[in-house]
């Protein structure tokens, strides 16, 4: 059977507390059963399931895509928050998301000023 060309990039596990119920192992097993070549785990404001996800995915022959969902607040602070999915392209992206999550976890949201959009 050929590989599935569709990849789930926004998946929440039970590490997303309110937004996810599925265990990482079960998510990866289902992805493998559906011939997925990759899968993104984007738990809400945390990387708590990252190590388990990375190991399970590689063990199942699935490329793990690292990410997280955050709430973002505009600079004016007058508008509602909006949800943004962050995906790491490489180790630098992983490091950048880690820095953002550290601040977001403390405040419950992300502010645009926390990162340099131009660089």
N, C-alpha and C positions, 0 to 999 in steps of 0.2 A: 504494500500500500504506500502511496506517495505521501510526502510530508505535507502537513497542513500549512497553507500560506497565510493563515490568519494567526495573529499573536495577541493574546490578552496582555495589555500594558497597564491596566489599572485593576489589580486584584487585591482585596483586603482579606487578611487571615484573622484568626482569633486574637492576634496581637493588636488589632484595631479596636479592641474593647467593645464599642457599641456598633461599629460598622461591619464587623465580620464575625462569622461563627466557625468557619471551616479551619481545620488544622492544616498546617503547611504541608505535611506529608500527604494528606488526602488531596490537596489542591494539585500537587506535583503529580501524584498518581493519576488523577483524572486527565491532566494535560498530556501525560505520556500515553494514556489509553486512547486519546484523540489525536495522536501523532503530531502534537505540537512540537516545533523545533525550538521555541523560546517561550518565556513567560516572564511578565513583570510583576513584582510584588511591591505594592505601594501602600503600606499600612499608614495609618493616620499619625503624623508627627512622631514616628519612631522607626528605628531599625531593629527592634527587639527580635523579630523573626529572621533576620538577615542570615545569620550563620547557619541555622537549620535549613532555610530555603536554599542557600547556595549549595550546601552539601547534598541535599535531596535532589535538587535540579541536575547538578552535574552527574550524580549517580544514576539518574534516569535518562541521561543523554539529552537534557534540555538546557539551552543557554539561559542562565539566570540574568534577568534585567533588574538592576537595583534601582529603587525609587522610593518616594514617599509622597503622601498627600498633605498639604498644608492649607491653612486659611491665610489669605493675604489681605492686609489693610492698606488702603491708599495713603499717600503722604498727607492728604488733608485730614484724614481720620473721620470725616463726616459721612462717608458712604459705607454701605454694608460691606462685610468681608466677602471675599469670593474664594472658591476652592481652586487650588492649582496643583497639578501633578508634576513633580520633579523627577526626572529620570537621569541617571548617571551614564554618560557616554564612555567614561574612562575613570582612572584612579583620581584624577584631579576633580572630576565631577562628583565622585563619591565623597571626597574630602570637603568640597564646597557644600554639598547637601548636609553632611554631618555638622558643619558649622551652623548652617541655617536651622537645622533641627534642634540643636542645643539651645539656641535663643528662642525658637518657637515653642519648645517644650516649657520653658520658663514663663512665657507670656501668653501662650495659647493661640498666637497668630504670628505672621511674618510681616515685616515692613519692607517696602521696596528699598529703603535707604541702607538695608543691611548688605546689599551686594552692589557692585559696580556694574551697571548695565552695559557700559562701553568696553569693559575689559575683562 
